[in-house]
Amino acid sequence: MNRFLVPLLITCIGSVFITNADNPIITQKYTADPNAIVYNDRVYVFCSNDDNNPSDGFNIVDYTLVSSDDMANWTDHGEVFEVPRDASWCKQAYAPGAVVKNNKVYLYFPDGGSQIGVAVADRPEGPYKDPLGKPLITKSMPNCNVEWLFDPAGFVDTDGKGYLYFGGGGSTPGANLRVIKLKDDMISVDGTALTIQAPRSFEAAFMHKYKNTYFFSYSNDFQGPPNAQIAYMTGSSPLPQFTHKGSVLDNPALNGTNINKGNNNHASIVEYKDKWYIFYHDRRLSDQVYKRSVSVDLVTYNNDGTLMNLTKVTTGVPQIKNLNPYDTIQAETINQQSGIKTDVCSEGGIMVNQIAANDFIRIKGVDFGTDGATKFEVRAASGSSGGSIELRLGKKDGTLVGTCDIAGTGGWTTWKTFESKVENCKGVNDLYLVFKGSGEPYRLNWYRFTSDEGTNVSETGKINQLKKVTVNCSKSIIRTEFQSQDNGTVSLGVYNLNGASVTTNSFVARAGELYSKSFDLSTMPTGYYIVKIISNNTKHVSKVLLTK
């Protein structure tokens, strides 16, 4: 929910863009109303973007997308959906609701509190298309004339059937939420909306399934206390009737202090890697009503199948795996930051910008392996005189393992790759990129580490079975060379920046032999491509520039 709030005293303070913990999960912009999905083994969280909100209301027109595969380092994919750009009939895009079916992402979006549309994409990052060119749900439809026609939440059951939950209202508690069946195409309705009788219902409908039980959650109203809890009910079907069970999340409090100004909340619950997480928003970063931030905590099921109530939230959830620094890391992948912003990159994707001296980015739990890294490469553009990046371990002023000088490139859209030596960079550490220079010294697209022999660290932290790896591109030909350390299948692939496969190849390699494989991309457009070489569940990833 975005628009309808109980009036509270607003305390306006200067914007703060630094946090000493993992919550909120994104701090370079304000986000709210999280809707989490799992797609291709990553968690993606669609969020309302609060950056454009004035101090006394909401002006939400786009959705920010972030993702992670370790629950600690989050990649900012930018604003993937915007109105009226992506739906010409829509003026305000309040809380999003996304769901995956048949490898497609269906993004349900409200036009303020008056109607709901649907956009479709082949991947969470988009691009999204509005297949109907008009709303999917309107107040003129039977039993859809709720006070606030917003907060859509899609749900696909294990049998493949789809449902859409929606609604809310400040003067109609208990009878303002709805569910309607969706046809197989997920962009048309099947039948009439049903009323969900939910005690003190206010907004933020959501559905998830645990074992054979359906959990319908929502935010309750302000007629308490308690106020604006995430309450839940259970049932044996995705359709009413449900039995009220209590609360899964109280209005967020940390160390005994409310960090949400006692105001509204919106949550989604998702399973990832055998753990259950609840994503919600709070005001711990801004202390302002209309500048919210998305956080995440673990949820636990009691022995009787009910949800344990979170009476207090935490500073973050545990990291579930280490980060591989020998993969190409998008610069906008962040665990903690100070000062920076992100924006669309002229090379494609997202970049880090508005960098100033002593700003930093922290990456948590980076596994450099036992041999360690010896070189750092970074893709940067500078329309000024440039600067440098200090690579430090453990803390912002921790052990200095390298300094990479970045010269002016002649413009903010002129990108070049810079490199530097790295020393004493081994084991698992938090990595700090500390930025130096005057004004805005440079902008960053991506970076990576390499070692003397080109070895890579796998996601399990073991040394990769590929050695002496080189990847280069010249005159439309991408050439790879590597040595396999054992017998087994090696898979090679070239992908565009949207993740779509361009060409692949696989073969059985023998231990100790040096292989050279080439790909002819003369029919493909110039630009950047991703090259992946995978052997024994470990991989080498490179980003190359195709020229002609």
Helices and strands as residue ranges (DSSP letters): E 31-39, E 42-49, E 62-68, E 74-82, E 97-101, E 104-111, E 115-121, E 137-138, E 153-156, E 162-167, E 177-182, E 189-196, E 201-210, E 213-220, E 230-235, E 243-249, E 253-254, E 257-258, E 268-272, E 275-282, E 293-298, E 329-330, E 333-334, E 336-338, E 341-344, E 350-353, E 360-367, E 373-382, E 386-393, E 399-407, E 411-425, E 428-437, E 443-450, E 466-474, E 477-484, E 488-495, E 501-509, E 514-520, E 527-535, E 538-546
